[in-house]
Amino acid sequence: MHKVVHIRPVDDVISHEEAADCLCGPAGEGVYAAATTQAVGLIYRHHALQPCREWEASADA
């Protein structure tokens, strides 16, 4: 089962959708099991449109 985590700025000028097609164009990064090259998840790092001090992470169920 693949897990997806979104890291989003909380205090940005826009509200960031918990989706790969958010307006900020988040970059996806694969997470791999240490013993194999099998992908076990994906982390989307959302881009802040202004300097932000608060960030949150949330995982898809």
N, C-alpha and C positions, 0 to 999 in steps of 0.2 A: 504494500500500500504506500503510495506517495503522499507525503505531507506537504502542504504549501503554507508558507509564513509570509506575511506582509509587514514590513517595517515602514511606518508612515509618520510624517511630521504632524503634530497635533495643532500647533499654533501657527499654521501657514495661512496665506491669504485665500486659499481655496480649501475645500474639504476634499480629501483624497478618498477615492473609491477603493474598496478592497477587491481590486480586479487588476489583471495584467494590462488592460487597456485604459487605465486611469489617464487623465489629461496630462500628468507630469511625465509620462513615458517611463515607468519603472524598469529597472534592469533586473533580469532574472539570473540567478546564480544557482547552479546545481549543487546538491549536497550528496556526497557519495559515502558508502560504507567503507570503513577503513581496510577491511580485509579483501574487498573486491572493487571492481570499477563500476558496480551497479549503483545507479542513482536511487536514492531513497527519499528525496524531497527537493523542494525548490524554494529559494528565498527571493522575494521581490523587494528591492530597496527603492522606495519612492523618493523622488527628487523634490527638495524644498524649493519653492519659488522665491522665498525670502529667507534670511537667516532665522533658524528656529532653535528654540531651547528645549522643547519637549517633543519626544518621540514615543510611539507605542508600537508594540509588536502584537500581532494576532494571527492565530493559526486557523486554517479551514478545518471544519469538523470532519 
